[in-house]
């Protein structure tokens, strides 16, 4: 179903899926110098072809495919249903058989491609890179599928299992693509052949450059800008004023090093800020029907990146050394 009605039927899922991708992007890069700012998902940011833009394209395409697949399985969309693995000639493995009702990722991928890839109308290298990263995002949904099984046999002895595939939590897809972002490859394109514009020679140069790149890998064309510094033309705020986390219990290694990465390595210092917040506490319910609460104050401690020439908590003016 690809006519006008399909667009009315699926557009809502596409919108929700795109938003899910952006939210996951912000979560994955919350403690990075580039923290997936709003400008990254707007035309200004998407004009770039950096490592970070490759992630935006991939996670957005994955979010659309994921949402369409899930909504199909929930019965919220017309003309789609679950995938029945044993109808596709799949047998299974030792002690288990394909059966049940799998999430229909073929449907999700097909409709995601119809909507998301249609945004790329050019024939140049940048459009080819974006399409590749869209496909890598959809591949991530498939790569993180999990097999779910149900036991059969006397008294549920599990002598035979029936298995089907389900979507993983979207966070797993975000984690998978964050690793791919770290391994992203810069595309080496023959610039002399690319100057031919949309000619056959330029398209051949693109195909040659893609020849050694696996479909699951993220790729980019341009080096990333300095995310330490503010750059209004690119919509980048820099790291001055960003919160960071001091080492403590319950933090992963990436979060524990956020103050060094965001502040110290960008030529900034860590400033501690304490804020006193009042809230209701020790509330008691009295029959009937009244609740009495006390007012309690709590000191919230935050750490943020500040310029070195700013006055610190001891009244000492520090010299700004600039990014290293």
SERO-4910 file (N, C-alpha, C, O; in steps of 0.05 Angstrom, whole numbers):
BEGIN
 pado doro    nc1    nc2    nc3   cac1   cac2   cac3    cc1    cc2    cc3    oc1    oc2    oc3
  Unk    A     17    -24      0      0      0      0     18     25      0     30     31     20
  Unk    A     19     39    -23     37     62    -25     23     86    -35     36    106    -42
  Unk    A     -4     86    -37    -19    109    -47    -22    130    -26    -10    128     -4
  Unk    A    -39    150    -31    -44    172    -12    -53    163     15    -46    174     35
  Unk    A    -70    142     15    -81    133     41    -58    122     59    -60    125     83
  Unk    A    -38    110     47    -15    100     62     -2    123     77      6    120    100
  Unk    A      1    146     64     14    168     77     -3    179    101      9    187    121
  Unk    A    -29    178     98    -46    186    120    -44    165    143    -46    172    166
  Unk    A    -42    140    135    -42    119    155    -16    118    171    -16    114    195
  Unk    A      7    122    157     33    117    170     47    143    179     67    142    194
  Unk    A     37    166    170     52    191    176     56    196    206     77    206    214
  Unk    A     36    189    222     38    193    251     60    176    262     75    186    279
  Unk    A     62    152    254     84    134    264    111    145    255    130    143    270
  Unk    A    112    155    231    138    167    221    146    190    239    169    193    246
  Unk    A    127    207    245    132    231    262    142    222    290    161    233    300
  Unk    A    128    203    302    135    194    329    162    180    328    179    184    346
  Unk    A    167    165    307    193    151    305    216    170    302    238    166    314
  Unk    A    212    191    286    233    211    283    239    225    310    263    229    316
  Unk    A    219    231    325    223    244    351    237    225    370    253    234    386
  Unk    A    230    199    369    243    179    386    273    178    380    290    176    398
  Unk    A    280    180    354    308    179    346    323    203    357    345    200    366
  Unk    A    311    227    356    324    251    366    328    249    396    349    257    406
  Unk    A    307    239    410    309    237    440    332    217    447    346    221    466
  Unk    A    334    195    432    355    176    437    382    188    432    402    182    446
  Unk    A    384    204    411    409    218    404    418    235    428    441    235    435
  Unk    A    399    250    439    406    268    461    415    252    486    432    260    501
  Unk    A    402    228    490    410    211    512    438    200    508    455    201    527
  Unk    A    444    191    485    470    178    480    493    198    482    515    190    489
  Unk    A    488    223    475    510    243    474    507    264    497    519    286    495
  Unk    A    492    258    518    487    277    539    512    287    552    513    311    560
  Unk    A    533    271    554    558    278    567    581    280    548    604    277    556
  Unk    A    575    285    522    595    289    502    597    319    496    578    334    501
  Unk    A    619    327    483    622    355    475    600    363    456    588    384    458
  Unk    A    595    346    436    572    349    419    549    333    432    551    309    435
  Unk    A    529    347    440    507    335    455    481    333    440    459    336    451
  Unk    A    483    330    413    460    328    396    441    352    400    418    348    407
  Unk    A    452    376    396    435    400    399    412    401    378    413    386    358
  Unk    A    393    417    384    370    419    365    379    426    337    367    417    317
  Unk    A    400    442    335    410    451    309    419    427    292    420    428    267
  Unk    A    427    405    305    437    381    291    416    367    274    422    354    255
  Unk    A    391    371    282    369    357    268    354    377    250    334    370    238
  Unk    A    364    401    247    352    421    230    370    424    205    392    413    204
  Unk    A    360    438    185    373    440    159    402    450    162    420    441    148
  Unk    A    407    469    180    433    480    184    453    458    192    475    457    181
  Unk    A    446    441    211    464    420    219    466    398    200    487    386    197
  Unk    A    444    391    186    443    369    168    458    374    142    463    356    126
  Unk    A    466    400    137    482    406    114    510    394    117    523    389     97
  Unk    A    519    391    141    545    379    146    544    349    140    523    337    140
  Unk    A    567    338    135    569    309    131    591    298    150    609    284    141
  Unk    A    588    304    175    607    296    196    600    269    208    579    258    202
  Unk    A    617    260    225    612    235    240    586    237    256    571    218    257
  Unk    A    581    260    267    557    264    284    532    265    267    511    254    275
  Unk    A    534    277    243    510    277    226    503    249    216    480    243    213
  Unk    A    523    232    213    518    205    205    501    191    226    484    175    220
  Unk    A    506    197    252    490    185    274    462    195    273    443    180    277
  Unk    A    458    221    268    431    233    267    415    219    246    391    212    250
  Unk    A    426    215    222    412    202    200    405    173    208    382    164    204
  Unk    A    424    159    219    420    131    226    399    127    248    382    110    245
  Unk    A    401    142    269    383    138    292    355    147    284    335    136    294
  Unk    A    352    167    267    325    176    258    312    155    240    289    149    244
  Unk    A    327    144    222    316    122    205    309     98    221    289     85    217
  Unk    A    326     92    241    320     69    259    295     74    275    279     56    279
  Unk    A    292     99    285    268    105    301    243    102    285    223     93    296
  Unk    A    243    111    260    219    108    243    213     79    238    190     70    240
  Unk    A    233     63    230    229     35    225    219     21    251    201      4    249
  Unk    A    231     27    273    224     14    299    194     20    306    179      2    313
  Unk    A    186     45    303    159     53    310    138     41    292    117     31    301
  Unk    A    144     41    266    126     28    247    123     -2    252    101    -12    251
  Unk    A    145    -15    258    145    -44    263    129    -50    288    112    -68    289
  Unk    A    134    -34    309    119    -38    335     90    -33    332     73    -49    341
  Unk    A     83    -11    319     54     -4    315     40    -24    298     16    -30    301
  Unk    A     54    -36    279     43    -57    262     36    -81    279     15    -93    278
  Unk    A     55    -89    296     51   -113    314     29   -108    334     15   -127    342
  Unk    A     25    -83    342      3    -77    361    -24    -75    347    -45    -72    361
  Unk    A    -24    -77    321    -50    -76    306    -60    -48    302    -83    -44    296
  Unk    A    -42    -28    305    -50      0    303    -50     10    274    -60     32    269
  Unk    A    -39     -5    255    -37      4    228    -52    -15    209    -55    -39    215
  Unk    A    -62     -4    187    -77    -20    168    -58    -35    150    -36    -27    145
  Unk    A    -69    -57    139    -55    -73    118    -27    -82    127     -9    -83    110
  Unk    A    -24    -89    151      1   -102    160     -5   -120    184    -24   -115    199
  Unk    A     11   -140    187      8   -158    209     34   -170    217     55   -162    205
  Unk    A     34   -188    236     59   -199    245     71   -217    224     58   -226    205
  Unk    A     97   -222    227    111   -240    208    111   -268    219    117   -273    243
  Unk    A    103   -287    203    102   -316    212    127   -329    201    127   -336    177
  Unk    A    148   -335    217    173   -345    206    171   -371    191    184   -374    171
  Unk    A    154   -390    201    154   -416    188    140   -415    160    141   -434    145
  Unk    A    126   -392    154    115   -389    128    137   -381    107    132   -382     83
  Unk    A    160   -373    117    182   -365    100    202   -387     95    224   -382     85
  Unk    A    195   -411    103    213   -434     98    234   -437    119    253   -453    116
  Unk    A    233   -421    141    253   -423    162    247   -448    180    224   -452    187
  Unk    A    267   -463    186    263   -488    202    268   -484    231    251   -491    248
  Unk    A    291   -473    238    298   -469    266    325   -482    273    342   -482    256
  Unk    A    328   -491    297    353   -503    306    348   -528    323    326   -538    324
  Unk    A    369   -537    336    366   -561    353    348   -555    377    355   -539    394
  Unk    A    326   -569    378    308   -567    401    289   -544    399    273   -539    418
  Unk    A    289   -529    377    270   -508    374    261   -504    345    276   -511    326
  Unk    A    237   -493    341    226   -488    315    217   -460    313    208   -448    333
  Unk    A    219   -449    288    207   -422    284    176   -425    285    165   -444    273
  Unk    A    163   -406    297    134   -406    298    125   -380    311    140   -360    312
  Unk    A    100   -380    320     90   -356    333     87   -333    314     83   -336    290
  Unk    A     90   -309    325     85   -284    310    107   -265    315    108   -252    336
  Unk    A    125   -262    296    148   -244    299    140   -215    291    122   -211    276
  Unk    A    155   -196    302    152   -168    294    159   -166    265    180   -176    255
  Unk    A    143   -152    250    145   -150    221    165   -128    213    157   -106    205
  Unk    A    191   -134    216    211   -114    209    213   -108    179    221    -87    171
  Unk    A    205   -128    163    204   -123    134    185   -100    127    192    -83    110
  Unk    A    162   -100    140    143    -78    136    155    -52    146    154    -32    131
  Unk    A    165    -52    170    177    -27    181    199    -16    164    201      8    161
  Unk    A    216    -34    154    238    -25    137    228    -13    111    238      8    102
  Unk    A    208    -26     99    198    -17     73    185     11     75    191     28     58
  Unk    A    169     15     95    155     41     97    174     63    107    172     86     98
  Unk    A    193     55    124    213     74    133    229     84    109    235    108    107
  Unk    A    237     66     92    252     73     68    236     92     50    246    111     39
  Unk    A    210     86     48    192    101     31    191    130     40    192    149     24
  Unk    A    190    135     66    188    162     77    215    175     80    219    197     70
  Unk    A    233    162     94    258    175    102    277    180     78    287    201     74
  Unk    A    280    159     61    299    162     38    288    181     17    304    192      1
  Unk    A    262    186     18    251    205     -2    260    234      3    257    251    -14
  Unk    A    272    239     27    282    266     33    307    272     18    314    295     14
  Unk    A    321    251      8    346    255     -6    340    255    -36    337    234    -48
  Unk    A    340    279    -48    333    282    -76    358    286    -94    355    285   -118
  Unk    A    381    291    -82    405    296    -97    417    270   -108    410    248   -100
  Unk    A    437    274   -126    452    251   -137    481    253   -130    498    238   -141
  Unk    A    488    271   -112    516    275   -105    526    257    -83    511    241    -73
  Unk    A    551    261    -75    563    244    -55    550    247    -28    546    228    -13
  Unk    A    542    272    -21    530    277      5    503    262      7    497    250     28
  Unk    A    487    262    -14    462    247    -14    467    217    -11    453    203      3
  Unk    A    487    207    -25    494    179    -24    502    171      4    495    149     14
  Unk    A    518    188     17    526    183     45    502    182     64    500    164     81
  Unk    A    484    201     61    460    202     78    443    177     74    433    165     94
  Unk    A    439    168     49    424    144     44    437    119     56    424    102     66
  Unk    A    464    118     54    479     96     66    474     95     96    469     74    108
  Unk    A    476    118    109    473    119    138    444    114    147    439    102    168
  Unk    A    424    122    130    396    114    135    394     84    136    382     72    154
  Unk    A    406     71    116    404     42    114    419     28    137    410      8    147
  Unk    A    441     40    146    456     29    169    439     31    194    440     13    211
  Unk    A    423     52    197    405     54    220    384     33    219    377     21    240
  Unk    A    373     27    196    353      6    194    365    -21    199    353    -39    210
  Unk    A    390    -25    190    404    -50    195    408    -54    225    408    -77    234
  Unk    A    412    -33    240    415    -35    269    391    -46    282    393    -61    302
  Unk    A    367    -40    272    342    -51    283    343    -82    279    335    -96    298
  Unk    A    351    -91    256    352   -120    251    374   -133    268    370   -155    278
  Unk    A    397   -119    270    420   -131    284    414   -135    314    427   -152    327
  Unk    A    395   -120    325    390   -122    354    364   -137    360    355   -138    383
  Unk    A    352   -150    339    328   -166    344    335   -189    364    357   -200    363
  Unk    A    316   -196    381    321   -218    400    302   -241    394    279   -237    385
  Unk    A    311   -265    400    295   -289    396    281   -295    422    293   -298    443
  Unk    A    254   -298    421    238   -304    444    225   -332    440    215   -337    418
  Unk    A    226   -349    460    217   -377    457    196   -384    478    196   -373    500
  Unk    A    180   -404    471    160   -415    490    164   -445    490    167   -458    469
  Unk    A    164   -456    514    169   -485    517    144   -502    511    121   -493    516
  Unk    A    148   -526    501    127   -546    496    137   -572    507    161   -576    510
  Unk    A    118   -591    511    125   -617    520    109   -624    545     95   -608    556
  Unk    A    112   -649    554     98   -659    577    106   -642    602    130   -640    608
  Unk    A     86   -631    616     91   -615    640    111   -593    634    127   -586    651
  Unk    A    109   -581    610    127   -560    602    156   -568    605    173   -553    616
  Unk    A    162   -592    597    189   -603    599    209   -588    580    233   -592    583
  Unk    A    199   -573    562    215   -557    544    231   -575    525    253   -569    517
  Unk    A    219   -598    518    232   -616    499    234   -603    471    251   -609    455
  Unk    A    214   -585    466    214   -570    441    206   -541    448    189   -537    465
  Unk    A    218   -523    434    211   -495    437    202   -483    411    212   -489    389
  Unk    A    182   -465    413    173   -449    390    184   -421    394    181   -410    415
  Unk    A    197   -411    373    211   -385    376    202   -365    355    195   -373    333
  Unk    A    204   -340    362    198   -319    343    216   -295    350    230   -295    371
  Unk    A    217   -275    333    235   -252    338    219   -228    347    197   -223    337
  Unk    A    231   -212    365    219   -188    375    239   -165    374    264   -169    374
  Unk    A    229   -141    372    246   -117    374    259   -116    401    246   -122    421
  Unk    A    283   -108    403    296   -102    428    286    -74    438    272    -60    423
  Unk    A    292    -67    462    286    -40    471    301    -20    454    324    -26    445
  Unk    A    290      3    448    303     22    430    329     31    441    347     39    426
  Unk    A    333     30    467    358     38    479    381     20    469    404     29    466
  Unk    A    375     -6    465    395    -24    454    404    -16    426    427    -18    419
  Unk    A    385     -6    410    392      3    383    409     29    385    428     32    370
  Unk    A    402     46    404    419     70    409    447     63    417    466     76    407
  Unk    A    450     44    435    476     35    444    492     24    421    516     29    418
  Unk    A    479      8    404    492     -5    381    502     17    362    525     15    353
  Unk    A    486     37    356    494     57    337    514     76    349    530     88    335
  Unk    A    514     79    376    535     96    388    563     83    384    582     97    379
  Unk    A    564     57    386    589     43    380    597     47    351    620     51    344
  Unk    A    577     45    333    583     49    304    593     78    299    609     82    282
  Unk    A    582     97    314    591    125    312    621    127    318    636    141    304
  Unk    A    629    113    339    658    114    347    676    101    326    699    107    324
  Unk    A    665     82    310    680     68    290    675     78    262    685     67    242
  Unk    A    661    101    259    653    111    233    678    116    216    699    124    226
  Unk    A    674    112    190    697    114    171    693    139    154    671    145    144
  Unk    A    715    154    150    714    177    132    717    167    103    735    152     96
  Unk    A    698    176     86    698    167     59    719    181     42    721    206     43
  Unk    A    734    166     28    755    176     10    745    178    -18    742    157    -32
  Unk    A    738    202    -27    726    205    -53    746    220    -72    759    238    -63
  Unk    A    747    211    -96    765    224   -116    752    251   -124    733    252   -139
  Unk    A    763    272   -112    751    299   -116    752    308   -145    735    323   -154
  Unk    A    773    299   -160    774    308   -188    751    297   -204    739    311   -221
  Unk    A    744    272   -199    721    260   -213    694    271   -203    675    273   -218
  Unk    A    694    279   -177    669    290   -166    663    318   -177    640    326   -176
  Unk    A    683    332   -187    678    359   -198    660    358   -222    650    378   -232
  Unk    A    656    334   -233    639    331   -257    610    334   -250    593    332   -268
  Unk    A    603    339   -224    575    343   -216    560    318   -216    568    298   -204
  Unk    A    537    317   -230    519    294   -230    524    276   -254    507    260   -261
  Unk    A    547    278   -265    553    262   -289    558    233   -281    560    226   -258
  Unk    A    560    216   -302    565    187   -297    592    183   -284    595    165   -268
  Unk    A    611    200   -290    638    198   -278    637    203   -248    650    190   -232
  Unk    A    621    223   -240    618    230   -212    604    207   -197    613    200   -175
  Unk    A    584    195   -209    570    173   -196    588    149   -194    587    134   -174
  Unk    A    606    145   -214    625    123   -212    645    127   -190    653    108   -177
  Unk    A    652    152   -185    671    158   -163    658    152   -136    672    142   -118
  Unk    A    632    157   -134    618    150   -109    617    120   -105    623    110    -83
  Unk    A    611    105   -126    610     76   -124    637     64   -116    639     46   -100
  Unk    A    658     75   -127    686     66   -121    692     71    -91    703     54    -78
  Unk    A    684     94    -81    690    101    -53    674     83    -34    684     76    -13
  Unk    A    650     75    -43    634     57    -25    642     28    -27    632     12    -12
  Unk    A    660     22    -45    666     -6    -50    675    -23    -27    668    -46    -25
  Unk    A    690    -11     -8    701    -26     14    686    -21     40    695    -30     61
  Unk    A    664     -7     40    649      0     64    626    -20     68    609    -24     50
  Unk    A    625    -32     91    603    -51     98    577    -35    102    577    -12    110
  Unk    A    555    -48     95    529    -34     96    521    -26    124    505     -8    128
  Unk    A    532    -39    144    525    -34    172    541    -11    185    535     -3    207
  Unk    A    562     -1    171    580     19    182    570     47    176    558     52    154
  Unk    A    575     66    194    569     94    189    593    107    175    616     99    180
  Unk    A    587    125    157    608    139    142    603    169    142    581    178    146
  Unk    A    624    184    137    622    213    136    642    224    117    660    210    108
  Unk    A    639    250    110    656    263     90    674    284    102    696    288     93
  Unk    A    664    298    123    679    321    134    687    316    162    674    303    178
  Unk    A    710    328    170    719    327    197    700    344    214    689    364    205
  Unk    A    698    336    240    680    351    258    692    378    266    716    380    268
  Unk    A    675    398    270    685    424    280    694    421    309    690    400    322
  Unk    A    705    442    320    713    443    349    688    447    366    678    469    367
  Unk    A    679    426    378    655    428    394    660    441    421    640    447    436
  Unk    A    685    446    429    690    461    453    681    490    450    671    502    470
  Unk    A    684    501    426    679    530    422    651    535    411    639    519    397
  Unk    A    641    558    418    615    568    408    618    574    378    637    587    370
  Unk    A    599    566    362    599    572    333    570    577    325    555    559    319
  Unk    A    563    603    324    535    610    319    527    602    291    503    595    287
  Unk    A    545    603    272    537    597    244    530    568    241    514    561    224
  Unk    A    541    550    258    534    522    257    514    514    279    506    491    281
  Unk    A    506    534    295    487    528    317    499    513    340    485    498    354
  Unk    A    525    516    345    539    502    366    543    521    390    553    544    386
  Unk    A    537    512    414    539    529    437    566    527    452    571    543    470
  Unk    A    582    507    444    607    503    459    601    489    486    578    483    492
  Unk    A    621    485    502    617    471    528    617    490    552    611    481    574
  Unk    A    622    516    548    620    535    570    591    536    580    572    539    564
  Unk    A    587    533    606    560    532    618    548    505    619    526    502    630
  Unk    A    560    485    607    549    457    608    553    445    635    574    449    648
  Unk    A    533    429    644    536    414    669    554    390    664    556    380    641
  Unk    A    568    381    684    584    357    683    581    342    709    570    353    729
  Unk    A    590    318    710    587    300    734    614    295    747    632    286    734
  Unk    A    615    300    773    639    292    788    638    262    794    616    251    797
  Unk    A    661    249    795    662    220    800    646    213    825    648    227    846
  Unk    A    630    192    823    614    183    846    603    156    840    606    144    819
  Unk    A    589    145    860    577    119    858    554    119    837    540    139    834
  Unk    A    552     97    823    530     94    804    535    107    777    517    107    760
  Unk    A    559    118    772    565    130    747    582    111    730    600     98    741
  Unk    A    577    110    704    594     95    686    620    110    681    622    134    688
  Unk    A    640     97    669    666    110    664    663    135    646    679    154    649
  Unk    A    645    135    627    642    158    609    631    182    624    641    204    620
  Unk    A    611    177    642    600    199    658    620    209    678    622    234    683
  Unk    A    636    191    690    656    199    710    677    218    699    688    235    713
  Unk    A    682    216    673    703    232    661    691    257    646    705    270    631
  Unk    A    665    263    651    652    284    636    664    311    642    666    328    625
  Unk    A    672    317    668    683    343    675    710    347    661    716    369    652
  Unk    A    726    326    659    751    329    646    747    334    616    760    351    604
  Unk    A    728    318    604    724    319    575    711    346    567    719    358    547
  Unk    A    691    355    582    676    379    575    690    405    584    688    425    571
  Unk    A    703    404    607    714    428    619    745    430    615    754    446    600
  Unk    A    759    413    629    789    415    630    801    413    602    818    429    594
  Unk    A    792    393    586    803    389    559    795    411    540    806    413    518
  Unk    A    776    427    547    767    450    531    778    476    542    769    497    533
  Unk    A    797    475    560    809    499    571    791    513    591    796    537    596
  Unk    A    772    500    602    754    512    622    759    499    649    772    479    652
  Unk    A    747    512    669    749    501    696    722    490    705    702    496    693
  Unk    A    722    475    727    697    464    738    689    482    761    703    487    780
  Unk    A    665    492    759    654    510    779    631    496    794    613    484    782
  Unk    A    632    496    821    611    484    837    590    505    843    597    527    852
  Unk    A    565    498    839    544    516    845    524    502    864    515    480    859
  Unk    A    517    516    886    498    505    905    473    522    905    474    547    906
  Unk    A    451    508    903    424    522    903    407    510    925    404    485    927
  Unk    A    395    527    940    377    518    961    348    517    951    338    537    941
  Unk    A    336    494    952    309    490    942    290    482    964    297    464    980
  Unk    A    267    494    965    247    487    986    226    470    973    217    474    950
  Unk    A    217    450    989    196    432    979    180    422   1003    189    423   1026
  Unk    A    157    411    997    140    399   1019    152    373   1028    162    357   1012
  Unk    A    151    368   1054    161    343   1065    146    336   1090    130    351   1101
  Unk    A    151    311   1099    139    301   1124    108    305   1124     97    314   1143
  Unk    A     96    299   1102     67    303   1099     52    282   1114     59    258   1114
  Unk    A     31    290   1128     14    272   1143    -15    276   1135    -25    298   1132
  Unk    A    -28    253   1132    -56    253   1124    -73    251   1150    -69    234   1167
  Unk    A    -93    270   1151   -111    270   1174   -139    264   1165   -149    276   1146
  Unk    A   -152    245   1178   -179    238   1172   -198    259   1181   -195    268   1204
  Unk    A   -218    268   1165   -218    267   1137   -223    295   1128   -241    307   1139
  Unk    A   -211    308   1111   -193    298   1090   -172    320   1086   -176    338   1070
  Unk    A   -152    319   1101   -133    341   1103   -104    330   1103    -99    309   1116
  Unk    A    -86    343   1090    -58    336   1090    -41    359   1099    -43    381   1088
  Unk    A    -26    355   1120     -8    376   1130     21    369   1124     30    346   1128
  Unk    A     35    388   1113     63    384   1106     81    405   1118     72    428   1124
  Unk    A    106    398   1122    126    418   1131    141    427   1106    140    415   1085
  Unk    A    154    450   1109    172    460   1088    201    452   1094    211    460   1115
  Unk    A    213    438   1076    241    429   1080    258    442   1059    250    445   1036
  Unk    A    283    448   1066    301    459   1047    323    439   1041    331    424   1058
  Unk    A    331    438   1016    352    419   1007    372    434    990    364    450    973
  Unk    A    397    428    994    418    441    978    425    423    954    433    401    958
  Unk    A    421    434    930    427    419    905    455    429    896    459    452    892
  Unk    A    473    410    892    500    416    883    503    408    854    498    385    847
  Unk    A    511    427    837    517    421    809    544    431    802    555    449    814
  Unk    A    556    418    782    582    426    772    579    434    742    565    420    727
  Unk    A    592    455    735    590    465    707    616    476    698    634    482    714
  Unk    A    619    478    671    643    488    659    642    518    658    622    530    649
  Unk    A    663    531    668    665    561    668    692    570    658    711    555    659
  Unk    A    692    594    648    718    605    638    737    609    660    730    614    683
  Unk    A    763    606    654    783    607    674    788    636    684    799    639    706
  Unk    A    779    656    669    783    683    679    759    694    695    758    717    702
  Unk    A    740    675    700    718    683    717    726    681    747    744    667    753
  Unk    A    712    695    764    718    694    793    707    669    804    683    663    800
  Unk    A    723    654    819    714    629    830    701    634    858    699    657    866
  Unk    A    694    613    872    681    615    897    698    628    919    687    636    939
  Unk    A    724    629    915    742    641    935    749    670    928    766    682    941
  Unk    A    736    681    908    742    709    900    767    712    885    777    735    881
  Unk    A    778    690    874    803    691    859    796    693    829    781    677    819
  Unk    A    808    712    816    804    714    787    824    697    772    848    701    775
  Unk    A    814    678    757    832    659    743    836    668    714    818    680    702
  Unk    A    859    663    704    866    671    676    854    650    657    857    626    661
  Unk    A    841    660    636    831    642    615    852    633    596    864    650    582
  Unk    A    858    607    594    879    597    578    870    588    550    886    585    532
  Unk    A    844    585    547    834    576    521    837    546    518    851    533    534
  Unk    A    823    534    499    824    505    495    852    495    489    867    509    476
  Unk    A    858    471    498    884    459    494    885    450    465    906    439    457
***
